[in-house]
């Protein structure tokens, strides 16, 4: 709420700009919205929840992102989080090597050697995956092996699955999720070199088809609208862009005709949204997402399978809401955002660590994020009732308004040529950029209050935090592992696998299958990346800021 809003002198809106009244009554709820709200949780269109029993039948998954430094550091942190109550794990990779598909001796990496390992663990091969998974039972836990950026996804999945094979596990029994996210790749944090969106769409669809055969319990790709929202897309733009992205994938795979549409829809129905600090708007967004997914699949694709029609949602609380100033306040922010996710009925939650604005999370901050979720789950009774806000005049009115705006934006994206075209012409980037600038301007002007930043100036933080330093030898140890890999593997076997991968890419074969063979042969991430760059080329970011 702005200062003028607090005095009642101007219009009050949500963070997405939707006007808010002082109070709401039955006349504020459209008839169609009232009808959807009258349907119990677990029943179509799933506005009020995917399951009739909600968290009584299955608690949400405590699913924290973790990783830094060396593969051994990543393994230690994952084991720690699981020992404290995590019920799954997300592997974070070093962004310079992982996102770019560079070996650690690539000139761009060498030039920035001091930063290697700061943003995630340096994992260069299947052997490094083995180190990063030491002491972790892959048959027990729901896993996200990394690969947030599209071109990294196949390598990350192949590394994780190769380790499982070497341990004698059957891939068709494994549970987990990939990502291959277009929002991180092309809007939020585009790498220096990145394959074009159309090529990434092809690879993503190859991943879906490959997983349908060998790992049917796995969610092969998962679009993370979180990364669009944290880049500036507002709530209804986030909804619209995510479903437009899903349509681009659904249309492509359906056109290929190799996997039944219901199976494709289920595979794509595990998504990620951001929950930030506009408490009620974010709750409404999560409810509306399920309803929109149901309508999209039934009207556009004629799907009737309830398993496919029920959207599965993971949320991450907004890292952008975490402040550098007075970082202990971020525990409150994480709790509020986590509570909104629970009230929104999601299946999986990751709470941002309170020191995220300063560094990779420390062990203490990571544990605190777990504790926030455990307190919400076990001490509050909040999860006892499914969609406890359902039927509220305000909630149903705001949900209806969000849905109407989201469909309008969705239609605009499709009329513009679709999601891929909206990346190529920069229209999504401009939309996100304009919102981000306006949001920051409102903070700078003092119109939007952020406690500890422009409200309640402190004279020093009584709980000063220096930030987590992590490991300082990630570059040197990565170089040593790479040298050993090249010296000890069967070089000719690797070369043949990489040649087959290149031929597969050029001939229109399944890229995921080719990457899997290369990783099994102990090809490095940079060698796989060289093939990608040679065949697909690199994308040019479409916007100048």
N, C-alpha and C positions, 0 to 999 in steps of 0.2 A: 504494500500500500504506500502510495506517495504521500508527501507532507500535505499537499492540497487535498488528497483524498481523505486523510485522517481528519481534516477539519470539516469534511462533508461539503466542500465547496466545488468539487468537480466530479466527473464520472469516475467510478471505480470499475476497474476491469481485471480480468485474469491476466497472467503474464503473456498470454496469447492475444490479448486485446478484446476478449469477449466481455461486454458490459455485464456488471453484476447489480442486481437490485438489493435493496435492504432486506427484503423478505420475499418468500415465494409461497404460492398457493396452488390449488388444483388447476386454475386457468393458465398457469405457466407451463404445464406439461402437455405437449401435443398428444393427440389421441393415439397415434401409432406408438409413441414412446410409452404411453401408459399401458398399452397392450403388451409390449415387450417386457415391461417391468412386472406385469402380473404373472409372467411365466416363472416358475420356480427354477432355482439353480440346477444345472445338470440337464436342462431341456433346451432345445433350440428356441431362439437363436443364441443362447448362451450368454446373453448380456449379464446375467447375474451369477455366472460361474460355470466352469467346465464340468464340475462334479456335484452331484446332489448332496453328498456328505462333506464336501469341502475338505478342510484340513483335518477333520475327524477321521477320514478314510486314508489320507496321506498327507503328512506335513510337507511344507515346501522344502526344496533342496537348498542347503546352505552351501553356496557355490562361489568361492572367493578366487579372484585372480591372484596368481603368485608367481614370482620368479625374478631372479637377478643373478648377476655374476656368472658363475660357472655351473655346469650341469649338476655338480654335487651340491651346490648351494640351493638350487631349485628343489632337488630331492629332499634335502633336509627341511626346507620350509613347507613343502607339501605334506611331508610326514608329520610335521608339527601341527599344522592346521587340522589334519585328519584326527590327530590324537586329541585335539581340543573340541571336536564336535563337528567339523566339516563333514558334509555327506557327499562330496564330490570335489573335483579340483580342476582349475583352469591353468594351463601352463603358459606363462608369459615368456616370449623370446626376445632376445636382443633385437632391437628394431633395425639397426644398421645392417646386420647380417641377415636376419630373418625376413624382414619386409622386402629387402632388395634382392634376396637370393644371391648374396655375396659371400664368398669365403672370407675368412678373417684377414687374409693377406691381400685382399683387393685394395687397390690404391685409395679408393674413397674411404675405406675403413681404416687403413693405416694412417691416413692423414688426420683421423679423429680418434686415435687409439685410446686416448684418455677417457672417452665416453663409452667405450665398449663395455657392455654388461650393466650399464646404469639402468636401462629400461627393461631388461629381461635377461634371461640366461643365454649364453652363446651355445647354440646347438647346431652343429655343422654336419652331422651324419647320423645314421641309425645307431652307431656306437655311442654317440653323445646322448641320444635318447635313452639308451640303456642305462647310462650313468644317471640321467635325470629322473629315471623311474626306479632307481635302486630302493628296494624295501617297500615298494608300493604294489599292491595286488591289483592287477588290471582287470581281473575277473570279478572284483568286488565293487569297484567304485565307478560311478558315472564320471566320464572324463571329457575334458576339452583339451586336445593336445596342442592348441595354438593354431596359427594360420589365420589370424584375423584378416590380414590383407589377402586379396584374391590370389595373387600369383604364388603366395607362400602356402596356400591351403593344402594343395595336393602333396607337397613335400612333408608338411607336418603330419597329415593323416598317414602317409606312407611310413614315416619314421615310427609313429606310435604302433601302427599295425605290424610292422616288421619286428619290433621288439616282442609283441604278443606272439607272433609266429615262432620266434626263436625260443620263447618260453613254453612252447607247446600248447598255446591257447588257440581255440577255434574262433575265428573272427565273427562268425554268425551268432556267437553267444555274447559278444561284447556290447556294452552300453556306453553311449557317449554322443558327442556332437562335434561337428566341424563348425566353421564359421564362413570364411570366404566372402567377407562382407564388403559390399560395394560402397557403403557409406563411409567406412573408415578409409577404404582404398582411394576413392575418387573425390570425396568431399572433405572429410575431416583431416586426414594426414596423408596426402598423396606422397608416396616415396619419390626419390629423385628419378628413378627409372621404374616404370610400371607398364605391364602389357595393356593394350587398349581395352576398353570395356567390352566390346564385342567378342574379343578373344577370351576375356575372363568369363563371359557368359557361356561360351562354348565349354571351357574347362569345368566350370561349375556344373553344367548339365552332364558332362562326362562323369564327374564325381558322383552325382545322384544316381546315374545309371550303374556305375561300378558298385556303389554301396548296395543298391537294390539286389545285386546278385550275391555279393560276398559278406555283407554286414547289414542285413535287413533291419536289425534293431537300432542301428545307428542313425542319428539325425545328420545327414551328410553335409548340409550347408545350413547356415542360420543367419538370416539377415539381421543386422543390429542397427535398428533405427536410432538407438542410443547415440551412435556416433554422428548421425545427422542432427539430432537434437542438441548435442553438446557443441555442435558447430554453428547452431543458430536457428535451425528449423523449429517453428513453434509446434504446439501439440497437434493441431489438425494437419499441418504440413507434414509432420512426422508420420502420422497415420497414413496419409495419402501417398507419400513417397515410398513407404515400406510396402504397401500393397501393390503399387505400380511396379516396384522392383520384383515382387513375387509373380506378378502377371507376366513379366518378361521371361522369367524362368519357366513358369508353367506352360506358356504358349510354345516355347522352344521344345520342351521335352514332350509335350503332347504331340507336336508336329512330327517329331522323330518316330513316335509310335512304338518305342521299345519297352516302356514301362506303363502299366495301367494308370490312368489319370488319378484314381483314388490313392494309389500308392505314392504317386508324385506329390499329391496334395498333402498327404500325411508327412512326407519327408520334408516339405517346405513349411509345415505348420508349427515349427518350433522357432520362435523369433525372440528378439530382444528389444525392449524399449527402455528409455530413460525415465526415471522418476526424479524430479527435482523438488523445488521448495514451494510450488503452488499446489498445496495439499489436495484440495478438492478437484481441481482441474486434472491432476495426474490420476487420481482415482477414477474419474469419469473416462479418461483416455483409455485406461486398461479395460474397463467394462465395454466401451464402444469398440475396441479392437476385436474382441471376440464376436460381436454382432456383425461387424463389417466383414470379417473373414467368412462367416457363415453365409452372408448374402452374396459375397463374391463367388464362392464355390458353387452355390446352388443356382444362381442365375446365369453365370458366365460359362460354367463347365458342367452343369447338370449333375453334380455330385450329391449323393444321398447318404453315403457312409458316415455315420455319426463320429467314428474315430477320426476321419479326415476333417470333418466340419468343426471340430472342437480345437480352437487355437491353444497352443502351449506357449506360455510367456515366461521368459527370464527377464528380470530387471537388474540393472545396476544403478545404484543411487549416484546422482550427478557428481562426478569428480570436479566439475567446474564450480559447484556450489561450495566446495571446500576452500577456506581462505587461509592465506599465509599468516595473516594477523590473528593472534589469539587462537591457535589451532585446537585447543581443547574444546572451544565452541563447536567444532566440527563433529564431536560425538553427539551433540544434540541434533545437529542437522542430519547426521546419518540415521539417528533414531526416528526422527520425524519422517524422513523419506522412506525408511524401511517400513514404518507403520502404514504409510499410504499404499505401499506395494501389497502388504498383507490384506488391507481392506479392499484392494483392487482384485484380490483373488488369484495372484500369480503362482506359478509352480516352482519358481526358482529365484533366489535373491543373492546378490552380492552387494554388501554395504561398503562404500568407499572408506578407506582408512583415514583417521583424523590428521595424519601427517602427509597426506598425499600432495598437498600444495607445496611441500618442501622437498620431498624425496620419494623413492620407492618405499613402501610401507616397512616400518620396523616390525620386529616380531611382536612387540607389545601392542602396536597399533593394529596389526593384523588380528591378534587375539581379541582386541576390543571390538573389532567389527563382528567377529563371531559372537561375542557376548551380547551385543545389541540384538542380534537375531534370536539368540537363545532366551533372552529376557522377554522379548515379544512373544516367542513361541510358548514359553512355559510359565510365565509369571502374570501375564496380563488378562488372560481369558479372551483377548481380542479374536483369536482364531476360532473360537467356539461356535460362532454363528456365521453361516455363509452369507456374504454380501449384506452385512448388517445395515448399510446405508441405503439399500434398495428400497424404492418407494418414497424416498424423501423428495418433496416437490423440487427442492433446489438441485439435488443430484440428478434427477431424471430430466429436468429442464436443461441443465448444463450438458449432460450426456447427449441429449437430442441436438443441441446447438453445435456441439463438437462434431457429431456425426454428419450433420448437414454440411458444415464447412469442409470436412474431410472429403466427402464425396465430390463436392464441387472442385476441390483442388486435385483430386484423383482424375476427374474427367479432363481437367485442364492439361495434366501431364500426358494423358493418353492422346488427347487431341493434338498435342504438340509433337506427336510422333512416338511417344512412349518414354519409358524411364531411361533407356540408353541414350536416346536423343537429347533428353534433358540434362544428361551428364555432358554429352559432347558439345552442346551449345552453351553450357554454363548457366542455364537458367536456375537450376537448383542451387548452384554456388552463390549466385547473386542474391537469391532469396535468403539463404542462410546468412550471408555476409551482412546484408542490410539489417536483419534482425539482431545479429550479434553486436553491430556497431550501435544500434539504437539502445540495446540493453546496457552496454557499457557506458554510453552517454548519460543514461538515466542515473547510473551510480555516480559518475563523475560530477554530475550537476547536483547530486544530493536528493534528487527527486525519488530515487529508489533507495531505501535504507538497508544497509548490510551491517549487522551488529559487529562491532570491533573493527570495521573498515571505515565507514563514514558516519557511524552512530555509536555513541558511548566510547569515545576515544580513551584508551587506557594509557597509563604511564609506565607500562611494562607488564609482561606476561608472567604471572607468578608460577606458571608451569612451562617455562621456556623449553623449547624443543630444538635441537640442533639439526635434525634430519638424519636419516639413516645413511651411513656411508657405504655399506655393502662391501663387495670384494674389489680389491684394487688390482688384481692380477689376471682379470678375465681375458685381456688381449694376449698376454704372454702365454697363458696356459692354453688358450685357443690355438695359438700358433703351434705349440708343441703337439697338441692332439692332431692337428691337420697334417703336420709333418709325419707323424707316426702312421696316420691313416694312409697317406699316399705311399709310404714305404712298405706297409705290411699287407695290403690288399692285392688281389689279382687284377693288375692294371688292364690287361687285355679284356678281361670279363667286364670291367667297368666301361671300357671304350665301346664294346659291342652293345652294351645296354643303352648307353647314351646315343649311339647311332640309331638304334631301334626307336628310341624316344623321338628323335628328330624326324625320322621317317613317319612315325605315327602321327605326329603333329601335322606334317605336310600332307599326309594322305587322308586326313579326316578321321583317323582312328581314335580310340578312347585314350585320352591323355593320362587319365588317372592310372590306367593299367600300365602305361609306359613308365610313369614316374615310380610306381610301385616296384617294377622290375629294376630300375636304376638304383633305387634306395636299398633294395635287397642286396644288390651287388656292391654296396658300400660307396656309391657315388656321393660326392659332397654336395652341399647346398649350392655352392657357387657353380659347380659343373652342371647341375640341373638348371640353374639360372641362366647360364650361358646359352643353353639350348633354347630356353624361352625367348631370350633376347634376340637370338639369331633368327628364329622362325617368326615370332610375333611382332618384333620391334618394340618401340616404347611410345607411350602416350604423352601428348602435349597438354598440359593443364590449360583449360580454355579461358581462364579469366585472369586479367591483370588487376591487381589491387593497388 
